[in-house]
Amino acid sequence: MLRLTNIHAGYGYSEVLKGIDLELNAGEIVTLLGANGAGKTTTLLTIAGVLQPQQGKILWDGQPLLTSGPDEVLAHGICLCPEGRHIFPRLTVLENLLVGSYRQPSAHNAAILDRVYSYFPLLAERKKQLGGTLSGGEQQMLAIGRSLMSEPKLLLLDEPSLGLAPQIVERIFGIIQAINHEGIPILLVEQNAHEALAIANRGYVLVTGKIVLSDTARNLLASDEVRRAYLGES
């Protein structure tokens, strides 16, 4: 479905991605691992159209993904759920969710909402509550739910467990799996490498803008290099 070939990208004169190759196939969860500053978020921003690649090409369903920005990428069905959630604190839960469906016919919203509420019943209970009054875990659920309102064909998830308590992390990862089982492929950036690899099909390891290792999630979990660098094991 998605293929990146020799992608160079960055900010101004600073090149962050230095020729990465990556692919994601239908039905997969693929995770990007790496230390802070390795280029994980930059990869997602480039796919999402927030950044334009300086070199290389992105193919979506075999066709070049030539875009003028994130709105056009979203029109292709590729949705980014950003790091830090970025919900609208003064809008209600329902209003936040409806922001995510702005490209969908309004008559279709009820059906999409029902689907989101099936993943996140708590959002249905708190639909009239202001987003800014939710806990961190609840806000993350809201951010993912808002992304699902666009009915994505590919979901880009950036650090969904950041700053959350372990029991909430487990719940979030369970929901990510459930979403994937419904047929939505996911490209996952996550500092919690063990949890990410536990649900992923494959993974890539980024080091200073270059992919240095790629394999099945099972093999990466068994790799001494990955265990030492990202799983905190000796």
TIZASE-479942 format. One record per residue: residue number from 1; x, y, z of N, C-alpha, C in turn; residue in three letters. Coordinates in steps of 0.05 Angstrom, whole numbers, always signed. Layout:
BEGIN
 num   n_px   n_py   n_pz  ca_px  ca_py  ca_pz   c_px   c_py   c_pz residu
 NUM      X      Y      Z      X      Y      Z      X      Y      Z    ALA
...
***
This chain:
BEGIN
 num   n_px   n_py   n_pz  ca_px  ca_py  ca_pz   c_px   c_py   c_pz residu
   1    +16    -24     +0     +0     +0     +0    +17    +25     +0    MET
   2    +36    +26    +19    +53    +50    +22    +82    +42    +19    LEU
   3    +96    +58     +3   +124    +53     -1   +140    +79     -3    ARG
   4   +160    +81    +14   +178   +104    +14   +205    +95     +2    LEU
   5   +215   +110    -17   +240   +103    -30   +259   +127    -29    THR
   6   +282   +123    -16   +304   +143    -15   +293   +170     -6    ASN
   7   +278   +171    +15   +266   +196    +24   +286   +212    +41    ILE
   8   +291   +236    +32   +306   +256    +47   +286   +278    +55    HIS
   9   +287   +286    +80   +268   +307    +89   +280   +320   +114    ALA
  10   +270   +344   +120   +279   +358   +144   +266   +384   +147    GLY
  11   +280   +402   +161   +269   +428   +168   +289   +450   +159    TYR
  12   +281   +466   +139   +300   +486   +130   +324   +473   +118    GLY
  13   +348   +481   +128   +373   +470   +118   +381   +445   +133    TYR
  14   +365   +437   +153   +372   +414   +169   +359   +388   +158    SER
  15   +376   +370   +148   +366   +345   +137   +364   +325   +160    GLU
  16   +339   +314   +164   +335   +295   +185   +334   +267   +174    VAL
  17   +319   +263   +153   +317   +236   +140   +337   +235   +117    LEU
  18   +353   +215   +117   +376   +214    +99   +375   +189    +80    LYS
  19   +353   +187    +66   +350   +166    +47   +337   +141    +57    GLY
  20   +314   +143    +69   +301   +120    +81   +283   +106    +61    ILE
  21   +283    +79    +63   +265    +62    +48   +247    +47    +68    ASP
  22   +221    +47    +62   +202    +36    +81   +177    +27    +66    LEU
  23   +165     +5    +75   +139     -2    +62   +120    -14    +83    GLU
  24    +95    -10    +77    +74    -21    +94    +53    -33    +76    LEU
  25    +46    -58    +82    +27    -72    +66     -1    -73    +79    ASN
  26    -21    -80    +63    -48    -81    +72    -50    -99    +97    ALA
  27    -64    -89   +117    -70   -105   +141    -48   -105   +162    GLY
  28    -25    -92   +157     -3    -94   +175     -4    -72   +197    GLU
  29    +10    -78   +219    +20    -58   +237    +50    -58   +235    ILE
  30    +61    -36   +227    +90    -33   +225    +99    -11   +245    VAL
  31   +120    -17   +260   +129     +2   +280   +156    +13   +273    THR
  32   +160    +39   +279   +186    +52   +276   +198    +56   +303    LEU
  33   +222    +45   +307   +237    +48   +332   +261    +66   +329    LEU
  34   +268    +78   +350   +292    +95   +349   +292   +114   +373    GLY
  35   +316   +125   +378   +319   +144   +400   +306   +171   +393    ALA
  36   +303   +188   +412   +294   +215   +407   +312   +229   +386    ASN
  37   +300   +241   +366   +316   +255   +346   +325   +237   +323    GLY
  38   +316   +212   +323   +325   +194   +302   +311   +199   +275    ALA
  39   +287   +212   +276   +273   +218   +252   +246   +205   +250    GLY
  40   +236   +193   +272   +211   +178   +271   +187   +197   +265    LYS
  41   +185   +218   +280   +163   +237   +276   +165   +250   +249    THR
  42   +190   +257   +241   +194   +269   +215   +184   +251   +192    THR
  43   +188   +225   +196   +178   +206   +176   +148   +208   +173    THR
  44   +134   +208   +196   +105   +210   +195    +96   +236   +183    LEU
  45   +109   +258   +191   +101   +285   +181   +105   +286   +151    LEU
  46   +126   +273   +141   +131   +273   +112   +109   +257    +97    THR
  47   +102   +234   +108    +81   +218    +96    +55   +234    +96    ILE
  48    +49   +248   +118    +24   +262   +122    +23   +288   +106    ALA
  49    +44   +296    +93    +44   +320    +76    +50   +345    +91    GLY
  50    +56   +343   +117    +63   +367   +133    +91   +377   +123    VAL
  51   +109   +358   +117   +135   +364   +106   +136   +353    +77    LEU
  52   +149   +367    +59   +153   +357    +32   +180   +344    +30    GLN
  53   +182   +320    +19   +209   +308    +16   +227   +324     -2    PRO
  54   +252   +326     +6   +271   +340    -10   +281   +323    -33    GLN
  55   +278   +297    -29   +288   +278    -49   +273   +251    -45    GLN
  56   +270   +235    -66   +258   +209    -63   +228   +210    -70    GLY
  57   +215   +188    -67   +186   +187    -74   +170   +170    -54    LYS
  58   +145   +177    -53   +126   +162    -36   +104   +152    -55    ILE
  59   +100   +126    -53    +79   +113    -69    +56   +104    -51    LEU
  60    +31   +109    -59     +8   +101    -45    -10    +85    -64    TRP
  61    -14    +60    -57    -28    +41    -75    -15    +41   -103    ASP
  62    +11    +43   -104    +26    +41   -129    +28    +67   -145    GLY
  63    +15    +88   -135    +16   +114   -149    +31   +134   -133    GLN
  64    +46   +153   -146    +61   +173   -132    +42   +190   -115    PRO
  65    +50   +195    -90    +34   +211    -72    +44   +240    -74    LEU
  66    +35   +254    -95    +43   +281   -100    +22   +300    -87    LEU
  67    +30   +315    -67    +10   +330    -52    +19   +359    -48    THR
  68     -1   +375    -42     +4   +403    -35     +2   +407     -5    SER
  69     -3   +387    +10     -5   +390    +39    -21   +368    +52    GLY
  70    -25   +369    +78    -38   +348    +93    -67   +343    +86    PRO
  71    -81   +364    +78   -109   +361    +71   -112   +342    +47    ASP
  72    -94   +345    +27    -95   +327     +4    -87   +299    +11    GLU
  73    -68   +296    +29    -61   +269    +38    -84   +256    +53    VAL
  74    -98   +271    +69   -122   +261    +83   -143   +252    +62    LEU
  75   -145   +267    +40   -165   +259    +20   -158   +232     +8    ALA
  76   -133   +224     +9   -125   +197     +0   -131   +175    +21    HIS
  77   -139   +184    +45   -145   +165    +66   -123   +160    +86    GLY
  78   -103   +177    +85    -80   +174   +104    -83   +195   +126    ILE
  79    -86   +186   +151    -92   +204   +173    -70   +202   +194    CYS
  80    -60   +225   +204    -40   +226   +225    -53   +233   +251    LEU
  81    -48   +216   +271    -56   +222   +299    -30   +231   +313    CYS
  82    -26   +257   +318     +0   +267   +325     +8   +262   +354    PRO
  83    +34   +264   +358    +45   +263   +386    +34   +286   +402    GLU
  84    +27   +281   +426    +17   +303   +444    -13   +307   +441    GLY
  85    -27   +291   +425    -56   +290   +424    -68   +314   +409    ARG
  86    -62   +339   +418    -71   +363   +404   -101   +364   +400    HIS
  87   -116   +357   +421   -145   +360   +420   -151   +390   +424    ILE
  88   -176   +397   +420   -185   +424   +425   -198   +426   +453    PHE
  89   -183   +438   +472   -192   +436   +500   -219   +450   +506    PRO
  90   -226   +470   +490   -251   +485   +496   -274   +475   +479    ARG
  91   -270   +454   +463   -292   +441   +450   -300   +416   +466    LEU
  92   -325   +408   +463   -334   +383   +476   -321   +359   +463    THR
  93   -324   +336   +476   -315   +311   +464   -328   +307   +437    VAL
  94   -354   +311   +435   -368   +307   +410   -358   +326   +389    LEU
  95   -354   +351   +396   -345   +371   +377   -317   +364   +367    GLU
  96   -300   +355   +385   -273   +346   +377   -275   +323   +356    ASN
  97   -292   +304   +362   -295   +282   +343   -305   +291   +316    LEU
  98   -324   +309   +316   -336   +318   +290   -315   +334   +274    LEU
  99   -296   +346   +287   -274   +360   +272   -261   +340   +254    VAL
 100   -257   +315   +264   -244   +295   +248   -260   +285   +224    GLY
 101   -286   +291   +223   -302   +282   +201   -309   +304   +181    SER
 102   -294   +326   +181   -302   +349   +165   -302   +343   +135    TYR
 103   -288   +322   +127   -288   +314    +98   -311   +295    +92    ARG
 104   -325   +285   +112   -346   +266   +108   -373   +279   +106    GLN
 105   -392   +268    +91   -420   +279    +90   -431   +279   +118    PRO
 106   -444   +300   +127   -454   +302   +154   -474   +280   +160    SER
 107   -489   +271   +140   -508   +249   +144   -495   +223   +152    ALA
 108   -469   +221   +147   -454   +197   +152   -442   +197   +180    HIS
 109   -443   +220   +194   -430   +223   +219   -440   +203   +241    ASN
 110   -466   +199   +242   -477   +182   +263   -465   +154   +261    ALA
 111   -463   +143   +237   -452   +116   +234   -423   +115   +243    ALA
 112   -407   +135   +235   -379   +136   +243   -376   +139   +273    ILE
 113   -393   +156   +285   -392   +160   +314   -398   +134   +328    LEU
 114   -417   +119   +319   -424    +94   +332   -400    +75   +331    ASP
 115   -385    +75   +309   -361    +58   +307   -340    +67   +327    ARG
 116   -335    +94   +329   -316   +104   +348   -324    +98   +376    VAL
 117   -349   +101   +383   -359    +96   +410   -357    +66   +416    TYR
 118   -357    +49   +396   -354    +20   +402   -326    +14   +411    SER
 119   -306    +30   +402   -278    +27   +412   -275    +41   +438    TYR
 120   -288    +64   +441   -284    +81   +464   -311    +88   +477    PHE
 121   -323    +70   +492   -349    +76   +504   -348   +100   +523    PRO
 122   -325   +105   +535   -323   +128   +553   -328   +154   +538    LEU
 123   -320   +156   +513   -325   +181   +498   -355   +186   +494    LEU
 124   -370   +165   +491   -399   +168   +488   -411   +178   +514    ALA
 125   -400   +168   +537   -410   +177   +563   -404   +206   +568    GLU
 126   -381   +216   +557   -372   +243   +563   -373   +261   +539    ARG
 127   -391   +256   +520   -391   +271   +495   -397   +300   +499    LYS
 128   -410   +308   +521   -416   +336   +526   -395   +350   +544    LYS
 129   -375   +334   +552   -354   +345   +569   -332   +359   +553    GLN
 130   -321   +380   +563   -300   +394   +549   -275   +377   +547    LEU
 131   -262   +377   +524   -239   +360   +519   -216   +365   +539    GLY
 132   -213   +391   +547   -191   +398   +565   -194   +388   +593    GLY
 133   -218   +378   +600   -223   +367   +627   -218   +337   +629    THR
 134   -212   +325   +606   -206   +296   +607   -178   +290   +617    LEU
 135   -175   +266   +627   -148   +257   +635   -130   +253   +610    SER
 136   -104   +249   +615    -86   +244   +592    -94   +220   +576    GLY
 137   -101   +198   +589   -109   +174   +575   -135   +178   +559    GLY
 138   -153   +193   +571   -179   +198   +558   -174   +217   +534    GLU
 139   -156   +236   +536   -150   +253   +514   -137   +238   +491    GLN
 140   -121   +218   +498   -109   +201   +477   -130   +185   +462    GLN
 141   -149   +175   +477   -172   +161   +465   -187   +179   +446    MET
 142   -191   +204   +455   -205   +224   +439   -189   +230   +413    LEU
 143   -163   +232   +416   -146   +238   +392   -148   +216   +372    ALA
 144   -147   +191   +381   -149   +168   +363   -177   +167   +351    ILE
 145   -197   +171   +368   -224   +171   +358   -229   +193   +337    GLY
 146   -218   +216   +341   -220   +238   +321   -207   +229   +295    ARG
 147   -185   +216   +296   -172   +206   +271   -190   +185   +257    SER
 148   -203   +168   +272   -220   +148   +260   -245   +160   +247    LEU
 149   -252   +184   +256   -276   +198   +244   -271   +204   +214    MET
 150   -246   +205   +206   -240   +210   +177   -242   +184   +161    SER
 151   -248   +162   +174   -249   +136   +161   -224   +130   +145    GLU
 152   -201   +129   +159   -175   +127   +146   -171   +100   +133    PRO
 153   -156   +100   +111   -146    +76    +98   -119    +68   +109    LYS
 154   -106    +87   +122    -80    +83   +135    -79   +102   +158    LEU
 155    -72    +92   +182    -70   +108   +206    -41   +110   +214    LEU
 156    -32   +135   +217     -5   +141   +227     -8   +149   +256    LEU
 157     +4   +133   +274     +2   +139   +303    +29   +146   +314    LEU
 158    +30   +170   +326    +56   +180   +337    +55   +181   +368    ASP
 159    +69   +163   +380    +72   +161   +409    +45   +160   +424    GLU
 160    +28   +141   +418     +2   +140   +431     +3   +134   +461    PRO
 161    +25   +123   +471    +26   +117   +500    +42   +137   +516    SER
 162    +50   +159   +503    +68   +178   +517    +55   +190   +542    LEU
 163    +68   +187   +564    +59   +199   +589    +36   +185   +603    GLY
 164    +29   +161   +594     +5   +148   +605    +13   +127   +625    LEU
 165     -5   +122   +644     -1   +101   +664     -1    +73   +651    ALA
 166    +14    +54   +662    +16    +27   +649    -11    +14   +643    PRO
 167    -30    +16   +661    -56     +3   +655    -71    +17   +632    GLN
 168    -67    +43   +628    -79    +57   +606    -64    +50   +580    ILE
 169    -38    +47   +582    -22    +39   +558    -32    +12   +548    VAL
 170    -36     -7   +566    -45    -33   +558    -72    -31   +543    GLU
 171    -89    -14   +554   -116    -11   +541   -113     +2   +514    ARG
 172    -96    +23   +511    -93    +36   +485    -82    +17   +465    ILE
 173    -63     +0   +472    -51    -19   +453    -72    -40   +445    PHE
 174    -89    -47   +464   -110    -66   +457   -129    -54   +436    GLY
 175   -135    -29   +439   -153    -15   +420   -139    -13   +393    ILE
 176   -113     -7   +393    -98     -5   +367   -100    -32   +352    ILE
 177    -97    -54   +367   -100    -80   +354   -128    -84   +343    GLN
 178   -148    -76   +359   -176    -79   +350   -181    -63   +324    ALA
 179   -170    -39   +323   -173    -22   +299   -160    -36   +275    ILE
 180   -137    -47   +279   -122    -61   +258   -138    -85   +249    ASN
 181   -150   -100   +267   -165   -124   +260   -189   -117   +243    HIS
 182   -198    -92   +244   -220    -83   +227   -211    -77   +199    GLU
 183   -184    -80   +194   -174    -77   +167   -159    -51   +162    GLY
 184   -153    -35   +182   -139    -10   +179   -109    -15   +184    ILE
 185    -91    -12   +164    -63    -15   +169    -53     +9   +186    PRO
 186    -32     +4   +202    -23    +25   +221     +8    +27   +219    ILE
 187    +17    +51   +217    +46    +57   +220    +49    +70   +247    LEU
 188    +63    +57   +265    +64    +64   +293    +92    +73   +301    LEU
 189    +94    +98   +312   +118   +108   +325   +113   +106   +355    VAL
 190   +132    +93   +369   +127    +88   +397   +153    +84   +412    GLU
 191   +157    +99   +434   +180    +95   +451   +179    +69   +467    GLN
 192   +155    +60   +472   +152    +35   +487   +156    +12   +467    ASN
 193   +181     +6   +462   +188    -13   +441   +176    -41   +446    ALA
 194   +176    -50   +470   +166    -77   +476   +137    -79   +469    HIS
 195   +121    -60   +478    +92    -60   +472    +87    -58   +442    GLU
 196   +103    -41   +429    +99    -37   +400   +105    -62   +384    ALA
 197   +128    -75   +391   +135    -99   +377   +116   -122   +383    LEU
 198   +104   -122   +407    +86   -143   +414    +61   -144   +397    ALA
 199    +53   -121   +385    +29   -121   +369    +35   -117   +339    ILE
 200    +60   -111   +332    +67   -105   +304    +73   -130   +288    ALA
 201    +70   -128   +262    +79   -149   +244   +109   -146   +238    ASN
 202   +117   -122   +233   +145   -116   +225   +154    -90   +238    ARG
 203   +180    -85   +238   +191    -61   +249   +215    -51   +234    GLY
 204   +220    -25   +237   +244    -13   +227   +258     +2   +249    TYR
 205   +284     +2   +249   +300    +17   +269   +314    +40   +255    VAL
 206   +308    +64   +265   +320    +89   +254   +342    +98   +273    LEU
 207   +365   +106   +261   +387   +118   +276   +396   +142   +260    VAL
 208   +394   +165   +272   +402   +191   +259   +393   +192   +229    THR
 209   +368   +187   +225   +357   +191   +198   +361   +169   +178    GLY
 210   +372   +147   +187   +376   +124   +169   +365    +99   +181    LYS
 211   +353    +82   +165   +343    +56   +175   +367    +37   +175    ILE
 212   +373    +27   +199   +396    +10   +203   +388    -20   +207    VAL
 213   +362    -25   +211   +353    -52   +215   +324    -54   +209    LEU
 214   +316    -75   +196   +287    -80   +191   +283   -110   +191    SER
 215   +261   -119   +203   +255   -147   +206   +227   -151   +216    ASP
 216   +219   -176   +219   +194   -182   +232   +195   -173   +261    THR
 217   +172   -167   +272   +172   -159   +300   +183   -180   +318    ALA
 218   +177   -205   +312   +187   -227   +329   +217   -228   +329    ARG
 219   +229   -225   +305   +258   -226   +303   +271   -201   +317    ASN
 220   +258   -178   +315   +269   -155   +328   +268   -158   +358    LEU
 221   +246   -170   +369   +244   -175   +397   +267   -193   +407    LEU
 222   +275   -211   +390   +296   -231   +397   +324   -220   +391    ALA
 223   +326   -197   +378   +353   -186   +371   +367   -175   +395    SER
 224   +392   -184   +399   +407   -173   +422   +411   -143   +420    ASP
 225   +416   -134   +395   +420   -105   +391   +395    -89   +399    GLU
 226   +372    -98   +391   +347    -84   +398   +341    -87   +427    VAL
 227   +346   -110   +439   +341   -114   +467   +358    -96   +484    ARG
 228   +383    -92   +477   +401    -74   +492   +393    -45   +488    ARG
 229   +388    -37   +463   +384     -9   +457   +356     +2   +464    ALA
 230   +335    -15   +460   +308     -5   +463   +290    -19   +483    TYR
 231   +299    -42   +492   +282    -57   +511   +294    -57   +539    LEU
 232   +317    -43   +542   +329    -41   +569   +339    -66   +580    GLY
 233   +346    -85   +563   +356   -111   +572   +386   -114   +565    GLU
 234   +400   -128   +582   +429   -131   +577   +435   -158   +562    SER
***
